[in-house]
């Protein structure tokens, strides 16, 4: 009877730690679908102007 009580007590001590680890590992996985559901939170960069600097750099690097 003592062995059964010791095993039960050890298991009960381990359960809170196991639950905490499980919650810590599952929180990011459960948070991803919630973030993807809201399409209004997307921040887009402004459109870049074509200034032609890239073409000038490309030509100058090819010559050198």
N, C-alpha and C positions, 0 to 999 in steps of 0.2 A: 504494500500500500504506500510505503514511503517513496518508492521509486516512481510510482504513478503521480503522486503529488509533486514530486520534484520536477518531473517532466512537464507537468501542467503549468507549474509556476514559471519554469524557464520559457515555455511557449508564450505565456501571457506577458512576460517581460519583453519578448522579442516582437510582439505584434505592433506596439506603437512605433517602433523604429522602422519596421517593414512598411507600415502604412505611410509614414513620413517620406520614406525613399520613393515609394510608389507614386505619391502625390507630386513630389518634386520632379520625377521623370515624366509623368504624364501631363503636367501643366502646359509645356510648350506645344505638345502634340495636339492638345485640345484647344489651344488658343489660335492655331493657324486657321481653321475653318471660320472662326468668328471674325478674324481680320479680313479674310477674303470676301466675306459676305457684303461688306459695305464698300460699294464702288465709289462713293463720294469722297473718300479719303485719299484718292490718288492725286499726287502732285506732279504736274507735268512741267517740264522745262520750256521756256519760251523758244520759239523757232529761231534757229540761227540764220543770220544774214550771210549771203554768199558774197564775200569780199574779195575772193580770188587769191588770198595769201597762200593757200595750200598749193595752188598750181605754181606760183612763183617759187615756193620752197622746193617743190618737186623738180622743177627745171634746174634750179641752182644746185641742188644736190647731185643731179645726174651729171652735170658738167664738171664738178669737182672731183 
